[in-house]
Structure formats: C-alpha cells, structure tokens
Amino acid sequence: MKSLSHHALLPLLLLVNAPAWAAQEPVAPAERNQLPPPPLPDSTATALRFYGELGIGGSVYLNGEHQHQYSDGTYIEGGLEIKRGHWFGLIYGEGWTVQADSQGHAWTPDHSWGGFEGGLNRFYGGYRTDDGTEMMLSVRNDSSLDDLQWWGDFTPEYGYVIPNTRDLSYAAKLQNLTGRFRYSVTAAPESRIDESKALLHFGKYDRYSDKYTYRAMVNGYTQYDLQDNLTLLTGLEVTDGLGQLFLLGLRGTHLAGRVWHHTGKGDSGGHPGSESGLMLSAMTETAKGLYLSTAYSYARHRFDSAADTATSYAQFGVWYEYAGGKLATALDSKFFMRNDSTGASNSVFLMQYFYW
C-alpha cells in the first residue's frame, strides 16, 4: 500500500475535529487503551473487588514481509483489589497467546498459537491519607509515567510508545491524583530479574519477566488543569547510566499533543543515542459510545554509531463501547509517511473486548 504524504495529515486532523527498527517492525502483544475499573465503596469495612478484561483479535499487515498475514493479540488479564479504611492493595496478572512457527520461532505472524506468555504485573500495597495522598510499596507495579503511557492518545491501539521505563519490580510510589494539581513519583533500584526468576512460568515461549531487568530509575509527572477540559502535563525520568527523558503535553476534550526528548535512548529498543518526538491526536464522539479518532506520530532517532532514522505514521481509529461498558469493539489503522525510514508495515487492527 502506498504511504501517505505527511503534508496531507494536518487537513485530515482538522477534518476529524471539525464536528466538535529494523526493516520490519517486531511483532508484539496488543497494547490498548482500557476502561478504568469501577470504584471501590468508600467505607471503613473491608471491600474486595475482582475485575479484569479479555481481548480477542489482532493485526493484519498490509504490505512488507508479512503482507496479508495475521498477528494475534489475544490476551486476558484480571486481579483482586482490597480496601480497608486508609489501606489498599492489588494483585493483578496478565497474559497473551504466542504465535510460533514449526521451527519454534516466537511471534511469527500467520501461525497458530505456540504457547502462552504472562505473569503478575501489579502486586502492591499502600496507604491513602484523607487528602488523597497515596504511598505504595510494590513487588510489581507500573511506573508513574507508565500510568500515563497513552495520555493524549485518543486512538485505540497503535499510539507511539514513549521510551520511558514502564513495568517495575521492587518500587516505591508517592502520588496524589485529586484536585486541580496532581502528581506522581516512582523510584526503583536496579533490577536483575528475568524469566529464570519468574514468579510464574508458562513454558518455552514465556519471556514475560525479562522486562524486569533495568537500571535504577526515578520518574514522575505533574498535571495541572489550566481550565475545564484543558490539562497541562510535565514529566521527567532519570535513569542511572541512560540519561533523562523530558515530557510535555497538553490535552483538551477533542485535541491533544505531547512532545518528548530522551537523551540516552536512540529508539524504544534501547539503542544508544537520543530520541525526540511528537504526537498529535484528535477525537470526536459521533454517537453515544462511538468515537472516531486520528493521530500523527513522529520520532527522530539519533544514534551514537549509526545513521539517524525517523519513525513517522498516521492513524485512523474507531472505538465503540456498549452494554453498559461491559463490551467494546476497536478498529485502528496505521499508515507510514514518506518521511519514515524504518521500513515498517502499514497495518489494520481489530479487537473485541470483554470487561468484568
């Protein structure tokens, strides 16, 4: 499929808002915007809540090495949350299917399920003060910036993944998400946990816990409501030996944008160098629960020992939520621009979600 010109993108963004590295990209399990869990009752008695979700679907590549091939993104996740007075905790797991070919190569499109990958991604306890300040200690948790990974991204699936540290093992988090000014800070020591030390293991294709090998870090953000439905975001990450990430964003009801610069990561794969980028996103609700969205992402990767590259693509998506929030259907598409140099494939994503 022919790439779109980046000069044609801004009219498309305005149209939507008018009513209101490798030569081939790596295949990975689905990442998506998800509905927030229902609130726990505000009482001094012990309250328990089990919640989760199931997604069935994936992507089809429109060109390139895997043209017309299907990449499965089926997943399941769920957990138990507890609250008693000011104390709270959560244990939450996730997992997804792994496609594999006859030679045992994982994440191979257009093949059957070869296995399963998963583990615990949130296991923490904390204390909440009367003014909403939360203090948490964790065995597994998301970093503060990971909590806002899709902030300012209205699209269902293919939004650009900013190169901040995401999932953590042992960590401490301090935050207050109430009021007009909100903040969150997370600190974690160096971790050498990998799949050989996993709490759960699902066979030879399970490499889930490898992501818990990382440098000591601290990251956080502030949010400030400039006015109703207009929020300013600032973010910072400092990683031992890997530089700093700076993040700035602005989000309204129908338009959002974010820019970032990482001094120590040439791309999201951790290659040495730097990365600078921006993402613009727009959304409109055309009917109850039916959202149309579009976005443009650009990132410049400046490597220490290789030629610079650029990631540049546009998205067009649909999100339909129904049955009282218990069901949702998502469609997303990604088309790379002429100024993109990654050689990655255009693709279409379709998934059915079930929430409980």
N, C-alpha and C positions, 0 to 999 in steps of 0.2 A: 504494500500500500504506500502510496506517495506521501511523504511528510508534508505537514502544513507549514507555511511560512510564518515566522514569528511576527512579521509585520501585520498579519491578519488577526492576531489574537486580541488586541485591545477592543476592536469593534465587537468581537464575539462576547467579551466580558461585559461590555456596556449593554449589549442586546439582552443578555440574561437578566441584568439588573434593572432594565427599563421598567418592567412592571413593578415594581416596588422600588566491572569496567573491564572491563573485559569486553571483547567483541560482542559477547552475548550476556545479557543480564542473568545473574544467578536466580534459580527458582527457589522460592521460599514460601513457608506457610502464610496464610492470609493474615493481614493486619487490618483492622477495621475500626471505624467509629462505633461505639457501643452505647446502649442506653444505660443511664445511671441506675443503680439498684434502688428499690423503694426504701424510704427512710425507716429507721427503727423507731419504735414508740419511745416517747420521752417520759420515762418513769424510773423510779428507784428500784423496781423489781428487775430480775434477770430477764432479758429479752434475747431470743435467738431468731436468726433468720437464715434460711438456706436459699441461695439464689444462684443462677447461672444462665448459660446460653449454649445453643447448638447452632452451628452454621454448616450448610451443605451447599457446595458449589466450588467455583474456582475460575480460572482464566483460560482463554484461548488466544494464542499468539497469531497475529495477522500477517506477519512476514518474518524473514530471517531464518535461522537454523531450524527453529521449531514451528514453522508456519503451519497453521491449522491444527496444531496439537494442543491437547488439553492438559493444564497443570492444576491438579486438585488442591483445594484449600480447605477441605472439610475439617472441622475442629469441634471440640467440646470443652467447656470449662465450667467450674462451679465451686462453691465453697460455703462455709458456715461462718457467720458473723455473730458475735456475742457482745452484749452491753449490760452493764450493771452499774447504775449510778454514773460516776465520772469515768469508770473504767471500760475499755472496749478492746476487742481483738478480732482477728480474722485469720482463717486458714483457707487458702484458695489454690486450686490446681487447674492446669490446662494441658491440652494435648491435641495432636493432629496426626492425620494419616501421612505416610511417606510413600511416594511412588518410587519404584525401583525396577531396573531392567534385569534381564536374565543373568548379567554379569555382576549383579549386586550393586550397581551404581545408584545411589540415592538421588532423589529429586530429579528424576528423568521424566519429562512430560510424555503423555500418551501411553503410559504403562499402568498396570494395576497396582493396587496397594501392596507394598512390600513389607510394611511394618507400621509401627506407631512410635511417636516421639512425644515426651511430655514430662511434667514434673510440677512441683509446688513453686508458684511464682509470688505468692504473698503469704507470709506467716509471721504475724507481728502482734504486739500488744501495746496499749497506750493509755494515757490519762488525758481527759479533756476538762479544762477549767470552766468556770461559769461564764467567762467572757469568750469562750470558743477556742482558746489556745490548746493545741494538741501536741503531746510529747510521746514519741513512739520509739521502741526498740524492736529490731526485727532479725529474724533468721533469713527471711526472704521479703523483699519489698521493691516497689518501684521508686526510682529517684524522683526528686521534686520536678525536674524538667521532663522526665518521662511521663509524669501525670498530665503534662500539657503537650504531649507529643503531637497531638492533632489540633491544638489550639489554633484558630484562624484558618482551619482547613474545613470547608463545608462539603467536600467530596466524600463519597462512601469508602474508597479503598486505596487509590493509588497516590495519595498525597506524599510529598517528598519527606523522607526521614532525615531529620536534622541529626548531625553526628554527635549527640550528647551521650553520656553514659546512661544506660536505661535500667536494666534489672540488676539488683544488688543482693548480696547475701547478708552479712552482718552489717547493720547500718543504724544510724540514729537520725530521726527526722523531727523537726520543730516547725509548726505551721499554725496559721490562723486564717481560715477561709471565710470569715464572716465580715460583714461591713463593706464599706466603700473601698478601703485599702486592705489588700490581702497579701500574704507572703507565705513562702515555704522554703526551708533549707534542709538539705540532707548531706550527711557526711559518712564516709565509709573508708575503712582501711583497705590496704591491698588484699586481694583475694586470689587464691590459687586453686579454688575448687573447679573441678572438671567432671566429666561423666564418670570417671573412676571413683569419685567420691559422692556420687549422686544419692539423694535420699530415696529416689525411685528410679527403676531402670526397666525399659520396655524392649530390650533386645538390641541386635546389632545396628539397627538404624537410628537408635536413640542417642543423639548428641546434645540433648537439651541443656545439660548442666555445664557444657563447655563455655557458655556465655558468662559464667560466674568467675572467669579468670580475667582480672582487670587491675589497673593501678589504683592506688589510693586517690580519692577524689572528694570534692565538695561541690555541690551545685544548688542553685536555688533561683527563685524568681519573686518579683513583686507584680501585683496587678492593682491598677487604680482606675476607678470609674470616673472619667472626665465629665460625663453626664449620663443620663439614662441611655442604655444601649450603646455606649461608646467606651471601650476599655483600652487602657494603655498597659502593655506588658514589657517588662525588662527582665532579662535572665543572664546568668553567669555560671560558668563551670570552670573550675581549676583542677587539673589532673596532674599528678606527680609525673614529671618527665614527658608529658604530652601536650603541654601548652594550655591555652584557655579558649573557651567558647563564649562569645558575646551574642546576645539575642535581643531583638527589639521588635515589638509588634503592636498593631492597632486593629481592633475588631469592632464592627458595628453589627446591626441586625442583618444586613444583606451583603456587606462588603468587609473583607479582612485582608490584611497583609502582614508579612513578617520578613525580616532580614536577619542574617547571621554571618558571623565570621569565626572560624576556628583556626587558631594559629599553629596547631600541631597535627592536624589530620588532613591529608590531601584528598581523601574521599571517605565515604562511610565504611569502607573496608579497612580503614586504619593505615593506609599507605602514608609514609612521611611526606609532609608538605603542609599546605594550608588549603582551606576551602572557604569561599564566600558565596552567599546565595540569597535568593529572594523567592517568595511565593505570594501570589495574589489569588484570591478566591472570592467567588460571588455565589449567591443562593437566592432563590425565591420559592415561596410556598404557593403553588398554583391551585391546590385544593387541600382539604383537611388531611394532614398526614402525608401529602405528596410534595416532595421537594426536588427541584431541579437545580443543579449546581455546575459550576465550571471553575477551572483553576489554571494557572500557568506557573511553572516552577523552572528556575534557572540556578545552576550552581557552577562556579568556576573552580576547578581543581588544579592547584599549582604544586607540582611535585618537586621534591628536592633533587631527584636524579632521573627525571623523565620529562617528556614534553607535556605541557599543560593540556587538559581536556575540559570539556564542558558538557553538562547534562542540561537538556532543555526540552520540555514537553508540555503539552496541553491536555486537560482532562474535561470530560463531559459526563455527568453522572445523574442518576435518579435514585432517590430513596423514598420508599413507600412504607409507612408504619400504620398498622391497623390491628383490629381485635384488642383494643384497649392497651396497646403497647406490647402484647404478647407475641406478635408476629411482625416481621419486616422483610421486605424484598429490596435488594440493592443491585443496581446496574452501574458500572463505571467503565470508562474507556480512556486509553492513554495513547497519544499520538506525538511522536518525537518531531521536533522542529529541524529546519535545515541547519541551524547553528549548533545542533547536538553532534558530539563526536564520539559517543560511547558505542554506537552500532547496535544499541539495544532494540528490541522488537516492539512495535505497536501491539496493543492487546485490548481485549474486552473481558470484563469481569462480571459474573452473575452469581448471586448467592441468596439463599433463603435462610432467614434467621428465626430461631425459636427461643423465647425468653421465659424464664420462670423465677 
